[in-house]
Amino acid sequence: MDKLIPTVNKLQDVFNTVGQDQIDLPQIVVVGSQSSGKSSVLENLVGRDFLPRGSGIVTRRPLVLQLVNVSRSDNDSDADTEARAQFLHLPNQVFTDMSEVRREIERETERLAGSNKGIVKTPIHLRISSPDVLSLTLVDLPGITKIPVGDQPSDIETQTRNLVYEYISKPNSIIVAISPANVDIVNSESLKFAREVDPKGTRTIGVITKIDLMDRGTNSLDILTGRVYPLRLGFVGVINRSQEDTLASKPIAESLRGEAEFFSGHAVYRTVQQHCGTATLARVLNQLLLQHIRDHLPSIKTKINALISQTEHELSSYGTAAGDGGMAKSSRLLKMLTMFANEFSSSIDGSAHEMSTAELCGGARLYYIFNDIFAAGLDSVNPTASLTNSDIRTAIRNSSGPRASLFVPEIAFQLLVKPQIKSLEPPAQRCVQLAYEELMKVGLSCGTNEMRRYPRLHARAMQVVSDLLRERVGPTAAYVASLIAIERAYINTNHPDFIGGPGAITDLQRKLDRKRRESARKVSRIAQRQKSVDGDAVIVGAEEIAEAVDPTEIDDAVDDVRSRSRINGTFDEPPRTASGTLRRPGSGSPLGSGPSGQGKFFNSFFGANGRRDVLHMGDEPRVNHSVIPVPNRLSHVSGDGTALDDEAAALSAQLSADLTVSEQRDEMETSLIRSLISSYFQIVRKSIQDLVPKAVMHLLVNEVCENMQNRLVEVLYKDDLIDSLLQEDPALVEERDQRAAMLDVYKQAFAIINEAM
């Protein structure tokens, strides 16, 4: 038990040498308002007058006071030399004159806090050894003040409040709350602060000062016995030295004798002498501190052990200092270059020991670039968005020269598709650039902590990586450009996936059929809703009929009726024009082109019998709003086979009246060209989407990974560069030295605790 307080004192000395505050050591913190008698209580405990005195705030830095009890035989016989003081910032100087101790405290306070009455939280450490003291560790804090006086800072209240809370909020601190007896206890600032951090009062002891200055007829009995404000550790009453005694340099020993006589002779306080006197306070504090240390020392030992392991791990991450021998340095350099190259390759392969979980990196990022960014860039290119019908028609006519074309010219198709293939080059080159940037990021993230100790080495290694990447990104980009040029050099219309002319026509016909079926269903629904009174016919607008009924279907129906009539021998030739064109009964309008099918759309488009006749086609034919009778079932004909012919002739004539042969041919040609361009563009896009990532991996990624180690060794592994490359970063050296010093401190503290336990 006698070694516990000296053990804590040793721990404080050890930790204070390196400014360590992670360990919360057991200590006694003295808190009180300004001029509440804190300094007098401490001087009474020491038995010496050594603290600065004056008006206003005097204690402006925390004072860590270690009281060490020594036997009298260890000191001189002279009583004035029995107490010896030593400051931590002056380890080789011992003070025996307490006035010199006071002046040193004032000098050290002004050195950091200045002369403007401001406060700082950096403590002053003072050790006093004497046979007249009990072993204690006390912290004297600046007095709590409310209003700045003189040249004190305007926020002096906030400064003192924060400083007090910093010390008393530590769980291992015992709070000594100083309250003057001539002030109502309910107004005690020290008890208020203590209650905020220790609401149950388990580590707070109250000290009532200036009991002898209370008004006649009053006393502090109820406070000392805990009936007014209960504290688990109780209250102790003391008498302070008066200002007159201080100015007269009255010995503290004489004041302590007067204090003992006051309490023993007082009618009220002599019944509670166990709660009165400086000697009682010193004994209670000594017992509380011993018990506090004994309770918390095991947890302190556990925490120090954990800090030792943590510091050793941190220190190992910095590595050891580079050896002085040339062979040791060259081996270290070669090892770090090899590890750098291996780490770069493993980051690409996905086999690195440490992988980020916050974002994609390395090989995973390359996969994302190839399959998401690059693919989305290719999909965003519309092969026909920039082509207008006028552009397509101009290309067709330019490719035909002075001759009229019977079919869609292949030269026009090639002329139009090549610029669209060229539009795939920007996404492909962007893919190469993104892969290059990602490889640069991988290089920046490589390098162990040991390599980062040498900033010149890491910078030169990154320079080598950058040069190697720049060397490879040029050929890669050129090869990608050549892939686009190769696709544009030869348009393979015999590709098995190419839709071709017949396929394009079939696809277009399928789209037209789908549109016709939808229009037929629409007009059927309209007819059903608008039945006439007799139920035989409906009256609809000519525009709705034109959308719903296709002239080609009507031609097919007419041909079908005509063929069946011939078989039955009942066919009556409808009236024709002089040129043989079918006319609408009762009118001069031409209808179709006869039974050979020359009036049908595709026969007309490809120039059947060497001529282009009337085409029954139109997107939005402009017709007059006339009333046309429509049979209830368009799929059936009347009994004699002539009613449907009449209706078909009338409808076909109206649908064909507005479009010329040339316009319909141009529309058909542009649609076919668009279909062919889209089909061939999809083939090229699939090819580019497959070949560009392969080219990037082969020409850029794999080449860099395979040649990196050889390039690093070739450029950096040289005798004249080893010394300059292996110069450690001064900041890292300082940090490593601090960690080494902290490790020594923790080990010393652990040894001290083991010795005490």
KENUPA-994285 format. One record per residue (C-alpha): residue number from 1; x, y, z; chain. Coordinates in steps of 0.02 Angstrom, whole numbers. Example, Ala and Ser with C-alpha at 12.3 -4.5 7.8 and 13.67 -1.06 7.14 Angstrom:
2
 num   east  north     up cadena
   1    615   -225    390      A
   2    684    -53    357      A
// end
This chain:
757
 num   east  north     up cadena
   1      0      0      0      A
   2    141    121     39      A
   3    207    101   -139      A
   4     45    144   -228      A
   5     57    334   -223      A
   6    243    336   -269      A
   7    198    218   -411      A
   8     71    341   -479      A
   9    197    481   -459      A
  10    323    382   -561      A
  11    193    348   -692      A
  12    153    533   -703      A
  13    337    575   -722      A
  14    359    443   -857      A
  15    206    498   -957      A
  16    243    683   -939      A
  17    413    664  -1020      A
  18    328    629  -1187      A
  19    168    726  -1157      A
  20     60    570  -1148      A
  21   -118    596  -1088      A
  22   -202    435  -1147      A
  23   -186    357   -974      A
  24   -305    426   -844      A
  25   -204    410   -684      A
  26   -286    425   -512      A
  27   -264    600   -443      A
  28   -347    729   -331      A
  29   -414    884   -417      A
  30   -441   1041   -311      A
  31   -584   1150   -375      A
  32   -649   1312   -303      A
  33   -702   1489   -339      A
  34   -577   1628   -344      A
  35   -522   1678   -168      A
  36   -611   1529    -91      A
  37   -452   1476      2      A
  38   -383   1342   -116      A
  39   -204   1400   -104      A
  40   -212   1408     86      A
  41   -277   1230     95      A
  42   -134   1167    -13      A
  43     -3   1263     87      A
  44    -74   1192    248      A
  45    -60   1017    177      A
  46    121   1047    128      A
  47    164   1146    284      A
  48    259   1274    179      A
  49    216   1443    104      A
  50    261   1417    -79      A
  51    115   1472   -189      A
  52     99   1643   -274      A
  53    -15   1768   -189      A
  54   -101   1925   -250      A
  55   -266   2002   -305      A
  56   -373   1931   -444      A
  57   -333   1767   -529      A
  58   -161   1707   -475      A
  59   -161   1522   -524      A
  60   -164   1530   -714      A
  61    -91   1359   -753      A
  62   -137   1192   -675      A
  63    -11   1144   -541      A
  64     18    957   -520      A
  65     86    941   -344      A
  66    164    778   -291      A
  67    189    763   -103      A
  68    314    628    -56      A
  69    337    576    124      A
  70    518    540    171      A
  71    593    493    337      A
  72    678    630    435      A
  73    841    535    441      A
  74    860    558    255      A
  75    867    748    273      A
  76    968    876    363      A
  77    931    913    544      A
  78    887   1092    504      A
  79    698   1105    492      A
  80    707   1236    354      A
  81    797   1117    239      A
  82    687    967    271      A
  83    570   1009    125      A
  84    645    994    -48      A
  85    559   1047   -209      A
  86    597    997   -387      A
  87    513   1049   -549      A
  88    492    929   -694      A
  89    551   1062   -817      A
  90    709   1085   -711      A
  91    755    905   -672      A
  92    932    944   -614      A
  93    889   1084   -495      A
  94    830   1059   -315      A
  95    745   1201   -218      A
  96    752   1214    -29      A
  97    696   1395    -18      A
  98    508   1401    -41      A
  99    514   1584    -96      A
 100    619   1528   -244      A
 101    488   1397   -282      A
 102    355   1534   -283      A
 103    456   1642   -402      A
 104    490   1495   -518      A
 105    303   1458   -526      A
 106    271   1640   -573      A
 107    408   1639   -706      A
 108    348   1476   -782      A
 109    168   1539   -782      A
 110    212   1700   -872      A
 111    321   1605   -996      A
 112    169   1518  -1071      A
 113     19   1617  -1008      A
 114     94   1789  -1028      A
 115     61   1938   -915      A
 116   -118   1976   -968      A
 117   -197   1864   -836      A
 118   -245   1733   -966      A
 119   -241   1548   -927      A
 120   -168   1397  -1016      A
 121   -199   1212   -989      A
 122    -17   1155   -994      A
 123     20   1105   -813      A
 124    170   1141   -703      A
 125    238    987   -615      A
 126    310   1011   -442      A
 127    370    877   -322      A
 128    396    917   -137      A
 129    480    789    -25      A
 130    461    811    162      A
 131    442    707    320      A
 132    296    819    371      A
 133    180    774    227      A
 134     77    625    181      A
 135    102    555      7      A
 136    -26    638   -106      A
 137    -46    691   -286      A
 138   -147    852   -304      A
 139   -194    961   -451      A
 140   -226   1144   -412      A
 141   -336   1224   -546      A
 142   -366   1409   -579      A
 143   -507   1482   -476      A
 144   -679   1489   -553      A
 145   -719   1669   -600      A
 146   -870   1753   -675      A
 147   -822   1929   -726      A
 148   -658   1979   -811      A
 149   -564   2109   -710      A
 150   -425   2223   -770      A
 151   -336   2154   -922      A
 152   -411   1980   -906      A
 153   -481   1906  -1067      A
 154   -666   1935  -1098      A
 155   -695   1746  -1107      A
 156   -604   1708   -944      A
 157   -759   1621   -875      A
 158   -767   1503  -1025      A
 159   -581   1467  -1015      A
 160   -585   1421   -831      A
 161   -745   1320   -851      A
 162   -673   1216   -994      A
 163   -510   1187   -900      A
 164   -599   1130   -743      A
 165   -713   1013   -840      A
 166   -564    937   -930      A
 167   -490    879   -764      A
 168   -641    836   -657      A
 169   -730    738   -797      A
 170   -597    601   -792      A
 171   -669    450   -699      A
 172   -506    420   -603      A
 173   -505    594   -527      A
 174   -558    630   -346      A
 175   -640    801   -339      A
 176   -600    914   -189      A
 177   -737   1048   -194      A
 178   -682   1203    -96      A
 179   -824   1309    -26      A
 180   -804   1456     96      A
 181   -910   1444    253      A
 182   -960   1628    245      A
 183  -1051   1596     79      A
 184  -1214   1498     70      A
 185  -1178   1320     16      A
 186  -1317   1326   -114      A
 187  -1213   1456   -208      A
 188  -1055   1349   -213      A
 189   -984   1346   -390      A
 190   -867   1201   -350      A
 191  -1008   1088   -291      A
 192  -1110   1137   -444      A
 193   -969   1086   -561      A
 194   -938    925   -465      A
 195  -1120    875   -470      A
 196  -1126    892   -661      A
 197   -987    762   -685      A
 198  -1019    660   -527      A
 199  -1208    666   -497      A
 200  -1203    526   -367      A
 201  -1062    606   -268      A
 202   -957    447   -264      A
 203   -791    534   -298      A
 204   -821    709   -226      A
 205   -764    768    -55      A
 206   -815    940      8      A
 207   -698   1057    102      A
 208   -773   1202    201      A
 209   -646   1343    225      A
 210   -648   1501    331      A
 211   -756   1425    467      A
 212   -686   1548    593      A
 213   -756   1695    491      A
 214   -938   1643    506      A
 215  -1061   1760    591      A
 216  -1087   1739    777      A
 217  -1223   1615    818      A
 218  -1199   1519    654      A
 219  -1099   1363    618      A
 220  -1069   1232    483      A
 221  -1122   1080    584      A
 222  -1265   1033    468      A
 223  -1152   1048    318      A
 224  -1010    946    394      A
 225  -1128    807    444      A
 226  -1206    801    270      A
 227  -1381    854    319      A
 228  -1385   1001    199      A
 229  -1296    928     48      A
 230  -1252    743     62      A
 231  -1089    679    -11      A
 232  -1034    499      0      A
 233   -857    552     44      A
 234   -918    684    165      A
 235   -858    859    212      A
 236   -705    921    306      A
 237   -693   1093    387      A
 238   -529   1192    394      A
 239   -469   1364    446      A
 240   -365   1467    325      A
 241   -224   1583    364      A
 242   -279   1763    362      A
 243   -202   1892    248      A
 244   -125   1972    402      A
 245    -39   1809    449      A
 246     25   1790    272      A
 247     96   1966    267      A
 248    174   1942    438      A
 249    252   1777    378      A
 250    174   1682    520      A
 251    236   1502    514      A
 252    110   1378    448      A
 253    149   1259    591      A
 254     90   1391    714      A
 255    -68   1418    611      A
 256   -104   1231    613      A
 257    -88   1229    803      A
 258   -210   1374    813      A
 259   -330   1280    700      A
 260   -324   1126    811      A
 261   -356   1232    967      A
 262   -505   1316    883      A
 263   -593   1154    840      A
 264   -555   1069   1005      A
 265   -615   1217   1106      A
 266   -770   1257   1005      A
 267   -931   1202   1086      A
 268  -1004   1139    921      A
 269   -856   1078    819      A
 270   -772    979    958      A
 271   -913    852    941      A
 272   -869    823    757      A
 273   -681    836    761      A
 274   -672    687    641      A
 275   -734    810    510      A
 276   -621    956    556      A
 277   -440   1008    533      A
 278   -304   1006    400      A
 279   -227    849    474      A
 280   -394    760    457      A
 281   -408    821    277      A
 282   -232    757    235      A
 283   -267    588    312      A
 284   -436    570    223      A
 285   -362    620     56      A
 286   -218    499     77      A
 287   -336    355    115      A
 288   -452    400    -29      A
 289   -309    412   -152      A
 290   -236    246    -95      A
 291   -403    160   -112      A
 292   -435    243   -280      A
 293   -266    187   -346      A
 294   -291     10   -283      A
 295   -462      0   -368      A
 296   -404     68   -535      A
 297   -227      3   -550      A
 298   -277   -164   -631      A
 299   -376    -75   -767      A
 300   -231     44   -795      A
 301   -115   -105   -815      A
 302   -232   -183   -944      A
 303   -242    -21  -1042      A
 304    -54      2  -1041      A
 305    -32   -176  -1104      A
 306   -153   -140  -1248      A
 307    -59     20  -1288      A
 308    105    -76  -1295      A
 309     34   -196  -1424      A
 310    -42    -56  -1526      A
 311    118     47  -1525      A
 312    224   -104  -1573      A
 313    109   -136  -1722      A
 314    119     46  -1776      A
 315    307     47  -1756      A
 316    326   -110  -1860      A
 317    230    -28  -2003      A
 318    368    103  -2018      A
 319    501    -30  -2036      A
 320    677    -22  -1971      A
 321    807    106  -2016      A
 322    905     75  -2175      A
 323   1069    -16  -2146      A
 324   1233     73  -2168      A
 325   1310    -64  -2277      A
 326   1296    -47  -2466      A
 327   1242   -228  -2487      A
 328   1101   -207  -2360      A
 329   1036    -51  -2449      A
 330   1043   -130  -2622      A
 331    950   -284  -2560      A
 332    819   -174  -2478      A
 333    798    -73  -2639      A
 334    780   -227  -2748      A
 335    654   -303  -2628      A
 336    547   -146  -2626      A
 337    548   -132  -2816      A
 338    495   -313  -2832      A
 339    356   -290  -2704      A
 340    295   -134  -2795      A
 341    283   -226  -2962      A
 342    197   -376  -2882      A
 343     73   -265  -2793      A
 344     30   -178  -2957      A
 345     -2   -344  -3044      A
 346   -103   -414  -2899      A
 347   -213   -258  -2897      A
 348   -256   -292  -3079      A
 349   -285   -478  -3051      A
 350   -391   -448  -2895      A
 351   -275   -546  -2782      A
 352   -209   -400  -2678      A
 353   -204   -423  -2489      A
 354   -292   -258  -2455      A
 355   -439   -215  -2566      A
 356   -550    -63  -2552      A
 357   -731    -92  -2504      A
 358   -785     88  -2537      A
 359   -763     90  -2727      A
 360   -712    -15  -2876      A
 361   -526    -14  -2910      A
 362   -395   -106  -3012      A
 363   -456   -249  -3119      A
 364   -636   -229  -3060      A
 365   -634    -49  -3119      A
 366   -566   -103  -3289      A
 367   -708   -229  -3304      A
 368   -833    -91  -3265      A
 369   -754     21  -3396      A
 370   -762   -114  -3530      A
 371   -935   -184  -3496      A
 372  -1030    -32  -3432      A
 373   -953    133  -3482      A
 374   -887     78  -3652      A
 375  -1041    -25  -3694      A
 376  -1155    119  -3645      A
 377  -1053    236  -3754      A
 378  -1074    123  -3905      A
 379  -1260     99  -3873      A
 380  -1285    287  -3867      A
 381  -1229    304  -4049      A
 382  -1381    306  -4164      A
 383  -1324    260  -4340      A
 384  -1465    351  -4431      A
 385  -1501    496  -4313      A
 386  -1392    617  -4413      A
 387  -1458    558  -4582      A
 388  -1606    650  -4654      A
 389  -1711    588  -4798      A
 390  -1635    724  -4904      A
 391  -1459    661  -4865      A
 392  -1505    484  -4914      A
 393  -1591    537  -5075      A
 394  -1443    648  -5122      A
 395  -1322    504  -5093      A
 396  -1428    387  -5199      A
 397  -1438    510  -5343      A
 398  -1252    554  -5333      A
 399  -1206    370  -5340      A
 400  -1315    344  -5495      A
 401  -1230    475  -5601      A
 402  -1324    528  -5758      A
 403  -1420    365  -5764      A
 404  -1582    319  -5679      A
 405  -1566    172  -5560      A
 406  -1681     24  -5563      A
 407  -1626    -36  -5391      A
 408  -1552     43  -5232      A
 409  -1368     76  -5275      A
 410  -1242    -15  -5164      A
 411  -1121    130  -5182      A
 412  -1246    243  -5095      A
 413  -1260    120  -4951      A
 414  -1070    114  -4929      A
 415  -1058    303  -4944      A
 416  -1183    325  -4803      A
 417  -1128    185  -4685      A
 418   -943    231  -4675      A
 419   -967    396  -4581      A
 420  -1080    305  -4458      A
 421   -943    177  -4424      A
 422   -823    321  -4393      A
 423   -938    380  -4252      A
 424   -885    226  -4151      A
 425   -707    290  -4134      A
 426   -735    422  -3995      A
 427   -810    295  -3871      A
 428   -670    173  -3913      A
 429   -533    303  -3883      A
 430   -621    357  -3723      A
 431   -612    176  -3664      A
 432   -424    177  -3692      A
 433   -405    340  -3596      A
 434   -508    279  -3448      A
 435   -405    120  -3438      A
 436   -246    224  -3439      A
 437   -310    336  -3298      A
 438   -359    185  -3194      A
 439   -186    108  -3214      A
 440   -111    272  -3154      A
 441   -222    266  -2999      A
 442   -168     87  -2967      A
 443     14    142  -2975      A
 444    -16    284  -2851      A
 445    -98    165  -2728      A
 446     44     40  -2736      A
 447    192     41  -2618      A
 448    202    -24  -2441      A
 449    228     87  -2290      A
 450    410     37  -2295      A
 451    427    107  -2471      A
 452    334    266  -2425      A
 453    469    299  -2296      A
 454    576    347  -2445      A
 455    484    486  -2539      A
 456    617    499  -2675      A
 457    606    314  -2712      A
 458    417    318  -2721      A
 459    418    472  -2833      A
 460    545    395  -2952      A
 461    448    231  -2957      A
 462    290    326  -3004      A
 463    387    418  -3138      A
 464    443    252  -3213      A
 465    263    188  -3209      A
 466    200    347  -3293      A
 467    331    336  -3430      A
 468    291    153  -3461      A
 469    104    188  -3471      A
 470    130    334  -3590      A
 471    237    224  -3702      A
 472     99     95  -3715      A
 473    -55    206  -3724      A
 474      0    279  -3891      A
 475     11    113  -3985      A
 476   -150     56  -3903      A
 477   -245    210  -3961      A
 478   -170    192  -4136      A
 479   -223     10  -4145      A
 480   -400     53  -4091      A
 481   -406    186  -4226      A
 482   -346     57  -4352      A
 483   -488    -59  -4301      A
 484   -613     75  -4350      A
 485   -518    108  -4512      A
 486   -518    -78  -4553      A
 487   -706    -87  -4532      A
 488   -727     64  -4647      A
 489   -604     -2  -4776      A
 490   -713   -147  -4833      A
 491   -901   -157  -4813      A
 492   -940   -342  -4812      A
 493  -1119   -355  -4870      A
 494  -1101   -545  -4874      A
 495  -1084   -554  -4686      A
 496  -1197   -694  -4621      A
 497  -1279   -576  -4497      A
 498  -1313   -439  -4625      A
 499  -1496   -422  -4666      A
 500  -1465   -389  -4853      A
 501  -1586   -321  -4984      A
 502  -1717   -460  -4977      A
 503  -1712   -461  -4789      A
 504  -1733   -272  -4781      A
 505  -1883   -281  -4899      A
 506  -1960   -421  -4798      A
 507  -1935   -325  -4638      A
 508  -2011   -170  -4714      A
 509  -2158   -270  -4781      A
 510  -2185   -345  -4608      A
 511  -2192   -172  -4532      A
 512  -2316   -114  -4663      A
 513  -2425   -266  -4635      A
 514  -2426   -236  -4450      A
 515  -2478    -57  -4477      A
 516  -2617   -110  -4595      A
 517  -2686   -237  -4474      A
 518  -2690   -109  -4337      A
 519  -2779     14  -4452      A
 520  -2906   -118  -4505      A
 521  -2946   -158  -4325      A
 522  -2968     26  -4291      A
 523  -3091     54  -4433      A
 524  -3186   -103  -4385      A
 525  -3211    -35  -4211      A
 526  -3270    131  -4281      A
 527  -3390     44  -4398      A
 528  -3466    -59  -4258      A
 529  -3494     97  -4151      A
 530  -3574    196  -4292      A
 531  -3697     77  -4369      A
 532  -3835    154  -4471      A
 533  -4019    128  -4436      A
 534  -4041    -11  -4564      A
 535  -3880    -98  -4507      A
 536  -3816   -116  -4686      A
 537  -3687     26  -4693      A
 538  -3602    158  -4589      A
 539  -3551    331  -4638      A
 540  -3373    372  -4591      A
 541  -3248    506  -4642      A
 542  -3142    473  -4792      A
 543  -2983    500  -4692      A
 544  -3025    360  -4569      A
 545  -3062    241  -4714      A
 546  -2898    288  -4796      A
 547  -2801    244  -4638      A
 548  -2892     81  -4608      A
 549  -2903      1  -4781      A
 550  -2745    -37  -4878      A
 551  -2755    -19  -5068      A
 552  -2644   -170  -5093      A
 553  -2767   -278  -4997      A
 554  -2906   -213  -5106      A
 555  -2806   -254  -5262      A
 556  -2781   -430  -5195      A
 557  -2968   -444  -5165      A
 558  -3006   -384  -5342      A
 559  -2884   -510  -5417      A
 560  -2959   -648  -5312      A
 561  -3136   -608  -5370      A
 562  -3079   -595  -5549      A
 563  -2992   -763  -5546      A
 564  -3142   -851  -5470      A
 565  -3257   -769  -5596      A
 566  -3151   -837  -5739      A
 567  -3162  -1010  -5667      A
 568  -3351   -998  -5654      A
 569  -3362   -920  -5828      A
 570  -3454   -769  -5761      A
 571  -3318   -638  -5771      A
 572  -3371   -472  -5842      A
 573  -3223   -362  -5889      A
 574  -3237   -195  -5801      A
 575  -3221    -40  -5904      A
 576  -3042      8  -5946      A
 577  -2956    157  -6016      A
 578  -2872    163  -6182      A
 579  -2708    110  -6102      A
 580  -2786    -39  -6017      A
 581  -2798     38  -5843      A
 582  -2946    -12  -5736      A
 583  -3063    131  -5705      A
 584  -3194    161  -5573      A
 585  -3368    131  -5638      A
 586  -3450    291  -5686      A
 587  -3288    391  -5678      A
 588  -3126    418  -5769      A
 589  -3009    379  -5625      A
 590  -2877    243  -5658      A
 591  -2876     97  -5537      A
 592  -2732    -27  -5525      A
 593  -2637    -96  -5671      A
 594  -2727   -252  -5725      A
 595  -2722   -432  -5672      A
 596  -2534   -451  -5694      A
 597  -2506   -367  -5524      A
 598  -2417   -214  -5591      A
 599  -2520   -105  -5475      A
 600  -2450   -186  -5320      A
 601  -2322    -90  -5220      A
 602  -2163   -193  -5229      A
 603  -2190   -243  -5411      A
 604  -2204    -61  -5450      A
 605  -2049    -18  -5344      A
 606  -1935   -141  -5431      A
 607  -2000    -88  -5602      A
 608  -2101   -239  -5664      A
 609  -2103   -252  -5855      A
 610  -1980   -110  -5860      A
 611  -2099     28  -5805      A
 612  -2166    103  -5644      A
 613  -2354    121  -5639      A
 614  -2471    194  -5512      A
 615  -2424    142  -5331      A
 616  -2561    120  -5204      A
 617  -2469    183  -5051      A
 618  -2470    335  -4938      A
 619  -2440    379  -4756      A
 620  -2570    517  -4741      A
 621  -2664    534  -4907      A
 622  -2758    695  -4925      A
 623  -2935    650  -4980      A
 624  -3099    738  -4981      A
 625  -3220    705  -4841      A
 626  -3348    616  -4948      A
 627  -3471    484  -4894      A
 628  -3415    311  -4950      A
 629  -3522    158  -4918      A
 630  -3422     18  -4842      A
 631  -3484   -162  -4834      A
 632  -3508   -238  -4662      A
 633  -3376   -371  -4695      A
 634  -3230   -315  -4801      A
 635  -3167   -492  -4817      A
 636  -3319   -552  -4917      A
 637  -3388   -501  -5086      A
 638  -3565   -493  -5149      A
 639  -3644   -633  -5240      A
 640  -3610   -572  -5415      A
 641  -3432   -517  -5376      A
 642  -3457   -338  -5436      A
 643  -3501   -241  -5279      A
 644  -3331   -265  -5200      A
 645  -3246   -217  -5362      A
 646  -3340    -54  -5364      A
 647  -3300    -12  -5184      A
 648  -3118    -65  -5201      A
 649  -3098     37  -5358      A
 650  -3170    192  -5275      A
 651  -3062    176  -5118      A
 652  -2901    134  -5212      A
 653  -2926    282  -5325      A
 654  -2940    402  -5179      A
 655  -2787    330  -5087      A
 656  -2677    337  -5242      A
 657  -2732    504  -5306      A
 658  -2614    608  -5198      A
 659  -2442    522  -5211      A
 660  -2336    519  -5367      A
 661  -2233    371  -5420      A
 662  -2071    464  -5387      A
 663  -2116    511  -5209      A
 664  -2165    335  -5165      A
 665  -2006    264  -5238      A
 666  -1899    390  -5141      A
 667  -1988    347  -4979      A
 668  -1961    163  -5009      A
 669  -1777    185  -5051      A
 670  -1741    291  -4896      A
 671  -1827    164  -4785      A
 672  -1725     23  -4860      A
 673  -1561    119  -4842      A
 674  -1598    156  -4659      A
 675  -1635    -27  -4627      A
 676  -1475    -83  -4712      A
 677  -1368     46  -4620      A
 678  -1441     -5  -4451      A
 679  -1410   -189  -4485      A
 680  -1230   -168  -4540      A
 681  -1194    -43  -4401      A
 682  -1250   -170  -4270      A
 683  -1126   -296  -4342      A
 684   -982   -172  -4333      A
 685  -1033   -114  -4158      A
 686  -1028   -292  -4091      A
 687   -858   -318  -4169      A
 688   -786   -157  -4097      A
 689   -862   -191  -3925      A
 690   -773   -359  -3925      A
 691   -605   -307  -3999      A
 692   -568   -144  -3909      A
 693   -561   -218  -3731      A
 694   -452   -358  -3797      A
 695   -335   -233  -3877      A
 696   -325   -130  -3717      A
 697   -287   -282  -3611      A
 698   -155   -349  -3731      A
 699    -67   -190  -3785      A
 700    -83    -87  -3626      A
 701   -126   -182  -3466      A
 702    -32   -345  -3494      A
 703    118   -258  -3570      A
 704    135   -141  -3422      A
 705    116   -281  -3294      A
 706    243   -393  -3382      A
 707    375   -258  -3409      A
 708    357   -155  -3250      A
 709    480   -248  -3139      A
 710    612   -253  -3277      A
 711    591    -68  -3309      A
 712    600    -23  -3124      A
 713    759   -122  -3100      A
 714    834    -55  -3261      A
 715    804    128  -3215      A
 716    821    132  -3025      A
 717    934    -11  -2972      A
 718   1098     81  -2993      A
 719   1241    103  -2871      A
 720   1248    292  -2889      A
 721   1061    308  -2850      A
 722   1044    193  -2700      A
 723   1096    318  -2568      A
 724    987    459  -2634      A
 725    836    347  -2659      A
 726    846    273  -2484      A
 727    841    440  -2393      A
 728    697    429  -2269      A
 729    563    560  -2252      A
 730    610    671  -2102      A
 731    428    680  -2045      A
 732    414    490  -2045      A
 733    579    473  -1954      A
 734    516    592  -1820      A
 735    351    500  -1806      A
 736    440    332  -1793      A
 737    553    401  -1656      A
 738    400    464  -1562      A
 739    320    293  -1573      A
 740    480    212  -1511      A
 741    487    334  -1365      A
 742    305    300  -1323      A
 743    338    114  -1327      A
 744    481    135  -1202      A
 745    368    240  -1090      A
 746    231    110  -1092      A
 747    352    -28  -1053      A
 748    424     71   -908      A
 749    250    105   -841      A
 750    203    -78   -857      A
 751    360   -127   -761      A
 752    321      1   -624      A
 753    145    -67   -602      A
 754    208   -246   -599      A
 755    332   -199   -464      A
 756    197   -114   -360      A
 757     72   -256   -377      A
// end
